[in-house]
Amino acid sequence: MRLSVIGCGYLGAVHAAAMASLGHDVVGIDVDEAKVRSLSLGRAPFHEPHLEPLLAEGIAAGRLTFTTDMAAASGSAVHFVGVGTPQQKDGDAADLTYVGAAIDGLLPYLAPGDVVAGKSTVPVGTAAELAPRVEATGATLVWNPEFLREGWAVKDTVDPDRLVVGVPTSSTTGEPDEAGAAAADVLREVYHAALANGAPFIVTDLATAELVKVAANAFLATKISFINAMAEIAEVTGADVTQLADALGHDVRIGRRFLGAGIGFGGGCLPKDIRAFSARAEELGRGESVAFLREVDAINLRRRRRAVDLVVEALGGSVFKKNVTVLGAAFKPHSDDIRDSPALDVAVRLHGLGAWVTITDPAALENAQRLHPQLNYVAERDDALREADAIIMVTEWDEYRRELTPEHAATLTRGRIVVDGRNGWDAAAWRAAGWTYYGMGRP
C-alpha cells in the first residue's frame, strides 16, 4: 500500500521506516527541512537502536522517501498523523496546535475513501472535533494510538503487543458504521504482518481509542509512583523497598515490572500525558476521577529531590566545591531523549548547591550540553569518574549498572561514596569493596 506519515519526529520517523520494512511505499512529511535532509540520507536525528539500518534499507529499496511538501501525501491510501502534542506553556493541558495544522495541511490532498489515522497522544474528544473536517473530503478519520517504548520503538512498531483502532460508530448501535468498518479493514491490511504474528486487533469508538493511550500511561506512572511512595515509607522505617517489590511482584495480580523504586520517570510522554489527562478531566467536569494523578506527579518529583538530599547527606551536609559524577543524562537508557529527564534535574540541582558536576552518557551528552551548558560533560565513563568525591547513577545504562564494578570504580575516584538512584547495583558488593552505599528506599 502507499502510505504517508505526517510528522517525522520520534514517532513518525520510526513508523515510516517500520511500515516501509513491511513492504509498503511510504512518504514521510515534515516541516523541518534539516530533519528531512537527515532522514533522506538514512540518518536518524535522534538515538534509537536499529532505526538507521531500517531507514537505509527502505531508502535503498525505493520504498521510503522524506519531503517537506505536503502534496506528496496525495495518492496515499492511509495518512498517519504523528505530530507532537507538548504541554502548553501556560498550563497542564496538551497543545494541539500541531495536530490541527497537520490535519488542515492534509485536507487538500485527501480523496474519497482515504483513511486518516491519528497516532498522536491527544485529549479524549479531539478526534470527534477533527472528524467533520476530514469527512467533508470523503475520507475517514480513525485513531490508532502508538504504544512505543523509547529504546525498543522499532520492535514495538513491527511486532506490537496490541493494535487499537478507534473508528466512527453508529449512534444507535455503537458498532462501527460503514465508513468505520471499511477503514478498520484498510488498517488490517496495513498491519497484516503483525496480525499474522498474533497481535490483537482491537476496534473501538474514537473516544475509547484516545483513552486507551492516556489510561495506559497514567497506569504505568501510578505504578512507578506507588513503589516510590513505598520507598518514602521504607526510608523512615528501615525497610528495604527492593525486597518489598520482589515480594509484591510474585502476586500475579500485581507483577514485578514497573516496581523499580528510584528517582522516578521522565521523558516526553508520561509527565506531560498525566498532566494533560488531569486537565482534560477537569474540563469534562470529572477532575475528581483522576485527582490522584496530581499526587502521582508530586511523588515522582519528590524522588528527584530525595536523590539530591542523599548526595548532600553522604558528603557531610554540603556539596559545595565537591566533585560529583552523574552517570546518565537521558531520561532512560537506549535513548538520547532529555525531555523532563530526572538525571539532568538531579545534576542541575547539585550544581545549584555549589557542586562541581560532571555528567557522562553514551548518547545524550550533545542534547544535554545544548540545554545546560553550565555543567561539565565527559564522554568516557572512566574519565568522568576520575577524582570524584561521590558518584550517583541516575540512568541505568548497562555500562554503569552491569559493567562498572566497585573495584574498578575505586581505582578512579577520590571518594568512596555512591548513590544508587535506580537501585540497580548490588549494595552488598559495593559495601564489601569499601564504599558507602546509599539506595532509594533501602537501609
For each residue, the residues with C-beta under 8 A, 3 or more apart:
1: 24 25 77 78 189 190
2: 24 25 26 27 75 76 77
3: 16 19 24 25 26 27 76 77 78 79 80 190
4: 26 27 28 29 72 73 76 78 79 80
5: 8 12 15 16 19 26 27 28 29 79 80 82
6: 12 29 30 70 73 79 80 81 82 83 102 105 106
7: 11 12 29 30 81 82 83 84 98 102 120
8: 5 12 13 16 28 29 30 32 35 36 39 66
9: 12 13 30 35 82 83 84
10: 13 14 46 48 148 150 153 268 337
11: 7 14 15 82 119 120 146 148
12: 5 6 7 8 9 15 16 28 30 80 82 83 119
13: 8 9 10 16 17 28 39 44 45 46 51 55
14: 10 11 17 18 48 51 148 153 154 157
15: 5 11 12 18 19 80 82 119 146 157
16: 3 5 8 12 13 19 20 26 27 28 58 64 66
17: 13 14 20 21 26 51 54 55 58 64 154
18: 14 15 21 22 54 154 157 158
19: 3 5 15 16 22 24 26 80 190
20: 16 17 23 24 25 26 54 57 58 61 63 64
21: 17 18 54 57 58 158
22: 18 19 158 192 193
23: 20 63
24: 1 2 3 19 20 63 190
25: 1 2 3 20 63
26: 2 3 4 5 16 17 19 20 58 63 64 65
27: 2 3 4 5 16 64 65 66 67 72 73 76
28: 4 5 8 12 13 16 36 39 64 65 66 67
29: 4 5 6 7 8 66 67 68 69 70 72 73
30: 6 7 8 9 12 35 36 66 68
31: 68
32: 8 35 36 68
33: 36 37 68
34: 37 38 45
35: 8 9 30 32 38 39 45
36: 8 28 30 32 33 39 40 66 67 68
37: 33 34 40 41
38: 34 35 41 43 44 45
39: 8 13 28 35 36 42 43 44 45 55 66
40: 36 37 59 65 66
41: 37 38
42: 39 52 55 56 59
43: 38 39 52 55
44: 13 38 39 47 48 51 52 55
45: 13 34 35 38 39
46: 10 13 335 336 337
47: 44 334 335 336 337 363 364
48: 10 14 44 51 150 151 153 154 334 335
49: 151 152 154 334
50: 53 54 154 155
51: 13 14 17 44 48 54 55 153 154
52: 42 43 44 55 56
53: 50 56 57
54: 17 18 20 21 50 51 57 58 154
55: 13 17 39 42 43 44 51 52 58 59 64
56: 42 52 53 59 60
57: 20 21 53 54 60 61
58: 16 17 20 21 26 54 55 61 63 64
59: 40 42 55 56 62 64 65
60: 56 57
61: 20 57 58 64
62: 59
63: 20 23 24 25 26 58
64: 16 17 20 26 27 28 55 58 59 61
65: 26 27 28 40 59 72
66: 8 16 27 28 29 30 36 39 40
67: 27 28 29 36 72
68: 29 30 31 32 33 36
69: 29 72
70: 6 29 73 105 106 108 109
71: 74 109
72: 4 27 29 65 67 69
73: 4 6 27 29 70 76 79 106 109
74: 71 109 111
75: 2 111
76: 2 3 4 27 73 79 114
77: 1 2 3 113 114 115 186
78: 1 3 4 114 115 116 117 186 187 190
79: 3 4 5 6 73 76 106 110 114 115 116 117
80: 3 4 5 6 12 15 19 117 119 144
81: 6 7 99 102 103 106 116 117 118 119 120
82: 5 6 7 9 11 12 15 119 120 146
83: 6 7 9 12 98 99 101 102 120
84: 7 9 98 120 268
85: 94 95 96 98 99 120 121 122 272 276
86: 94 95 268 272
87: 91 92 93 94 95 272 275 276
88: 91 92 93 94 95
89: 95
90:
91: 87 88 279
92: 87 88 275 276 278 279
93: 87 88 123 275 276 279 280 283
94: 85 86 87 88 121 122 123 272 276 279 280
95: 85 86 87 88 89 98
96: 85 99 100 122 123 126
97: 100 101
98: 7 83 84 85 95 101 102 120
99: 81 83 85 96 102 103 118 120 122 126 130
100: 96 97 103 104 130
101: 83 97 98 104 105
102: 6 7 81 83 98 99 105 106
103: 81 99 100 106 107 116 130 133 134
104: 100 101 107 133
105: 6 70 101 102 108
106: 6 70 73 79 81 102 103 109 110 116
107: 103 104 110 133 134 136 137
108: 70 105
109: 70 71 73 74 106
110: 79 106 107 114 116 134 137 138 139
111: 74 75 114 137 138 139
112: 137 138 139
113: 77 138 139 182
114: 76 77 78 79 110 111 137 138 139 140
115: 77 78 79 139 140 142 183 186 187
116: 78 79 81 103 106 110 134 139 140 141 142
117: 78 79 80 81 142 143 144 165 187
118: 81 99 122 126 127 130 141 142 143 144 145
119: 11 12 15 80 81 82 144 145 146
120: 7 11 81 82 83 84 85 98 99
121: 85 94 145 146 213 214 217 269 273
122: 85 94 96 99 118 126 127 143 210
123: 93 94 96 126 210 214 276 277 279 280 283
124: 207 210 211 214 280 284
125: 128 129 207 210 280 284
126: 96 99 118 122 123 129 130 210
127: 118 122 130 131 141 142 143 166 206 207 209 210
128: 125 131 206 207
129: 125 126
130: 99 100 103 118 126 127 133 134 141
131: 127 128 134 135 141 168 206
132: 135 136
133: 103 104 107 130 136
134: 103 107 110 116 130 131 137 139 140 141
135: 131 132 138 139 140 141 179
136: 107 132 133
137: 107 110 111 112 114 134
138: 110 111 112 113 114 135
139: 110 111 112 113 114 115 116 134 135
140: 114 115 116 134 135 167 168 179 180 182 183
141: 116 118 127 130 131 134 135 168 206
142: 115 116 117 118 127 165 166 167 168 180 183 184 187 206 209
143: 117 118 122 127 165 166 206 209 210
144: 80 117 118 119 163 164 165 166 187 209
145: 118 119 121 164 209 210 212 213
146: 11 15 82 119 121 157 213
147: 156 160 161 162 213 216
148: 10 11 14 152 153 156 157
149: 152 153 156
150: 10 48 153 267 332 334 335 337
151: 48 49 332 333 334 335
152: 49 148 149 155 156 334
153: 10 14 48 51 148 149 150 156 157
154: 14 17 18 48 49 50 51 54 157 158
155: 50 152 158 159
156: 147 148 149 152 153 159 160 161
157: 14 15 18 146 148 153 154 160
158: 18 21 22 154 155 193 194
159: 155 156 194 197 199
160: 147 156 157 163 191 194 199
161: 147 156 199
162: 147 199 200 201 202
163: 144 160 187 191 194 195 199 200 201 202
164: 144 145 202 204 209 212 213
165: 117 142 143 144 183 184 187 201 202 203 204 209
166: 127 142 143 144 203 204 205 206 207 208 209 210
167: 140 142 176 177 179 180 181 183 184 203 204 205 206
168: 131 140 141 142 176 177 179 180 183 205 206
169: 173 174 175 176 177 180 205 206
170: 173 174 175 176 177
171:
172:
173: 169 170
174: 169 170 205
175: 169 170
176: 167 168 169 170 180 181 184 203
177: 167 168 169 170 180 181
178: 181 182
179: 135 140 167 168 182 183
180: 140 142 167 168 169 176 177 183 184
181: 167 176 177 178 184 185
182: 113 140 178 179 185 186
183: 115 140 142 165 167 168 179 180 186 187
184: 142 165 167 176 180 181 187 188 203
185: 181 182 188 189
186: 77 78 115 182 183 189 190
187: 78 115 117 142 144 163 165 183 184 190 191
188: 184 185 191 192 195 201
189: 1 185 186 192
190: 1 3 19 24 78 186 187
191: 160 163 187 188 194 195 199 201
192: 22 188 189 195 196
193: 22 158 196 197
194: 158 159 160 163 191 197 199
195: 163 188 191 192 198 199 201
196: 192 193
197: 159 193 194
198: 195
199: 159 160 161 162 163 191 194 195
200: 162 163
201: 162 163 165 188 191 195
202: 162 163 164 165
203: 165 166 167 176 184
204: 164 165 166 167 208 209 212
205: 166 167 168 169 174 208 209
206: 127 128 131 141 142 143 166 167 168 169 209 210
207: 124 125 127 128 166 210 211
208: 166 204 205 211 212
209: 127 142 143 144 145 164 165 166 204 205 206 212 213
210: 122 123 124 125 126 127 143 145 166 206 207 213 214
211: 124 207 208 214 215
212: 145 164 204 208 209 215 216
213: 121 145 146 147 164 209 210 216 217 273
214: 121 123 124 210 211 217 218 273 276 277
215: 211 212 218 219
216: 147 212 213 219 220
217: 121 213 214 220 221 269 270 273 274 277
218: 214 215 221 222 273 274 277 290 293 296
219: 215 216 222 223
220: 216 217 223 224 258 265 270
221: 217 218 224 225 265 270 271 273 274 293 296 297 300
222: 218 219 225 226 292 293 296
223: 219 220 226 227 258 259
224: 220 221 227 228 258 259 260 264 265 300
225: 221 222 228 229 264 295 296 297 299 300
226: 222 223 229 230 259
227: 223 224 230 231 241 244 245 258 259 260 261
228: 224 225 231 232 261 262 264 299 300 302 303 440 441
229: 225 226 232 233 299
230: 226 227 233 234 241 244 245 261 441
231: 227 228 234 235 241 261 303 440 441
232: 228 229 235 236 299 302 306 441
233: 229 230 236 237 239
234: 230 231 237 238 239 240 241 244 441 442 443
235: 231 232 306 441
236: 232 233
237: 233 234
238: 234 443
239: 233 234 243 244 441 443
240: 234 243 244 441 442 443
241: 227 230 231 234 244 245 261 423 440 441 442
242: 245 246 261 423 439 441 442
243: 239 240 246 247
244: 227 230 234 239 240 241 247 248
245: 227 230 241 242 248 249 256 259 260 261
246: 242 243 249 250 256
247: 243 244 250
248: 244 245 251 254 256 259
249: 245 246 254 255 256 257 259
250: 246 247 256
251: 248 254 255
252: 255
253:
254: 248 249 251 259
255: 249 251 252 258 259
256: 245 246 248 249 250 259
257: 249
258: 220 223 224 227 255
259: 223 224 226 227 245 248 249 254 255 256
260: 224 227 245 422 423
261: 227 228 230 231 241 242 245 423 440 441
262: 228 303 421 422 423 424 440
263: 303 304 306 307 342 343 346 394 421 422 440
264: 224 225 228 299 300 301 303 304 342
265: 220 221 224 270 271 300 331 342
266: 270 271 331 332 339 340 341 342 343 345
267: 150 270 271 331 332 335 337 339 340 341
268: 10 84 86 272 337 339 340
269: 121 217 272 273
270: 217 220 221 265 266 267 273 274
271: 221 265 266 267 274 275 297 300 340
272: 85 86 87 94 268 269 275 276 340
273: 121 213 214 217 218 221 269 270 276 277
274: 217 218 221 270 271 277 278 293 296 297
275: 87 92 93 271 272 278 279 293 297
276: 85 87 92 93 94 123 214 272 273 279 280
277: 123 214 217 218 273 274 280 281 290 293
278: 92 274 275 281 282 287 290 291 293 294
279: 91 92 93 94 123 275 276 282 283
280: 93 94 123 124 125 276 277 283 284
281: 277 278 284 286 287 289 290
282: 278 279 285 286 287
283: 93 123 279 280
284: 124 125 280 281
285: 282
286: 281 282 289 290
287: 278 281 282 290 291
288: 291
289: 281 286
290: 218 277 278 281 286 287 293
291: 278 287 288 294 295
292: 222 295 296
293: 218 221 222 274 275 277 278 290 296 297
294: 278 291 297 298
295: 225 291 292 298 299
296: 218 221 222 225 274 292 293 299 300
297: 221 225 271 274 275 293 294 300 301
298: 294 295 301 302
299: 225 228 229 232 264 295 296 302 303
300: 221 224 225 228 264 265 271 296 297 303 304
301: 264 297 298 304 305
302: 228 232 298 299 305 306
303: 228 231 262 263 264 299 300 306 307 342 440
304: 263 264 300 301 307 308 342 345 346 349
305: 301 302 308 309 349
306: 232 235 263 302 303 309 310 440
307: 263 303 304 310 311 342 346 392 394 419 421 440
308: 304 305 311 312 346 349 350 353
309: 305 306 312 313
310: 306 307 313 314 392 419 438 440
311: 307 308 314 315 319 324 350 355 390 392 419
312: 308 309 315 317 318 319 353
313: 309 310 317 438
314: 310 311 390 417 419 436 438
315: 311 312 318 319 322 324 389 390 415 417
316:
317: 312 313
318: 312 315 322 353 354
319: 311 312 315 322 324 350 353 354 355 390
320: 353 354 355
321: 354 355 356
322: 315 318 319 355 356 389 390
323: 355 356 358 387 388 389 390 414
324: 311 315 319 350 355 356 357 358 388 389 390 391 392
325: 357 358 359 360 384 385 388 390 391 392 413
326: 329 343 346 347 350 357 358 359 360 392 394
327: 360 361 381 384 391 392 393 394 395 397 400 404
328: 333 343 359 360 361 364 393 394 395 396 397 400
329: 326 338 341 343 344 347 359 360 361 364 365 367 368 395
330: 333 335 336 337 338 341 343 361 363 364 367 395
331: 265 266 267 335 337 338 339 340 341 342 343 395
332: 150 151 266 267 335 337 395
333: 151 328 330 395 396 397 398
334: 47 48 49 150 151 152 363 397
335: 46 47 48 150 151 267 330 331 332 363 364
336: 46 47 330 361 363 364 366 367
337: 10 46 47 150 267 268 330 331 332 341 364 367
338: 329 330 331 341 343 344 364 367 368 371
339: 266 267 268 331
340: 266 267 268 271 272 331 345
341: 266 267 329 330 331 337 338 344 345 364 368 395
342: 263 264 265 266 303 304 307 331 345 346 394 421
343: 263 266 326 328 329 330 331 338 346 347 359 361 394 395 421
344: 329 338 341 347 348 359 368 371 372
345: 266 304 340 341 342 348 349
346: 263 304 307 308 326 342 343 349 350 392 394 421
347: 326 329 343 344 350 351 357 359 372 375 394
348: 344 345 351 352 372 375
349: 304 305 308 345 346 352 353
350: 308 311 319 324 326 346 347 353 355 357
351: 347 348 354 355 357 374 375
352: 348 349
353: 308 312 318 319 320 349 350
354: 318 319 320 321 351
355: 311 319 320 321 322 323 324 350 351
356: 321 322 323 324 376
357: 324 325 326 347 350 351 375 376
358: 323 324 325 326 375 376 377 378 384 388
359: 325 326 328 329 343 344 347 365 368 375 376 377 378 384
360: 325 326 327 328 329 365 377 378 379 380 381 383 384
361: 327 328 329 330 336 343 364 365 368 395 397
362: 397 399
363: 47 330 334 335 336
364: 47 328 329 330 335 336 337 338 341 361 367 368
365: 329 359 360 361 368 369 377 379
366: 336 369 370
367: 329 330 336 337 338 364 370 371
368: 329 338 341 344 359 361 364 365 371 372 375 377
369: 365 366 372 373 375 377
370: 366 367 373
371: 338 344 367 368
372: 344 347 348 368 369 375
373: 369 370
374: 351
375: 347 348 351 357 358 359 368 369 372
376: 356 357 358 359
377: 358 359 360 365 368 369
378: 358 359 360 383 384
379: 360 365 383
380: 360 383 384
381: 327 360 384 385 399 400 404
382: 385 386 412
383: 360 378 379 380 386
384: 325 327 358 359 360 378 380 381 388
385: 325 381 382 388 391 409 412 413
386: 382 383 412 413
387: 323 412 413 414
388: 323 324 325 358 384 385 391 412 413 414 415
389: 315 322 323 324 413 414 415 417
390: 311 314 315 319 322 323 324 325 415 417 418 419
391: 324 325 327 385 388 409 413 417 418 419
392: 307 310 311 324 325 326 327 346 418 419 420 421
393: 327 328 396 400 401 418 419 420 421 422 424 425
394: 263 307 326 327 328 342 343 346 347 421 422
395: 327 328 329 330 331 332 333 341 343 361 400 422
396: 328 333 393 400 401 422 424
397: 327 328 333 334 361 362 400 401
398: 333 401 402 403
399: 362 381 402 403 404
400: 327 328 381 393 395 396 397 403 404 424
401: 393 396 397 398 404 422 424 425
402: 398 399
403: 398 399 400
404: 327 381 399 400 401 408 409
405: 408 409 429 433
406: 409 410 418 429 430 432 433 434 435
407: 410 411 433
408: 404 405 411 412
409: 385 391 404 405 406 412 413 418 435
410: 406 407 413 416 433 434 435
411: 407 408
412: 382 385 386 387 388 408 409
413: 325 385 386 387 388 389 391 409 410 416
414: 323 387 388 389
415: 315 388 389 390
416: 410 413 434 435 436
417: 314 315 389 390 391 435 436 438
418: 390 391 392 393 406 409 425 430 435 436 437 438
419: 307 310 311 314 390 391 392 393 438
420: 392 393 423 424 425 427 437 438 439 440 442
421: 262 263 307 342 343 346 392 393 394 440
422: 260 262 263 393 394 395 396 401 440
423: 241 242 260 261 262 420 439 440 441 442
424: 262 393 396 400 401 420
425: 393 401 418 420 429 430 437
426: 429 430
427: 420 430 431 437 439 442
428: 431 432
429: 405 406 425 426 432 433
430: 406 418 425 426 427 433 435 437
431: 427 428 434 435 436 437
432: 406 428 429
433: 405 406 407 410 429 430
434: 406 410 416 431
435: 406 409 410 416 417 418 430 431
436: 314 416 417 418 431
437: 418 420 425 427 430 431
438: 310 313 314 417 418 419 420 442
439: 242 420 423 427 442
440: 228 231 241 261 262 263 303 306 307 310 420 421 422 423
441: 228 230 231 232 234 235 239 240 241 242 261 423
442: 234 240 241 242 420 423 427 438 439
443: 234 238 239 240
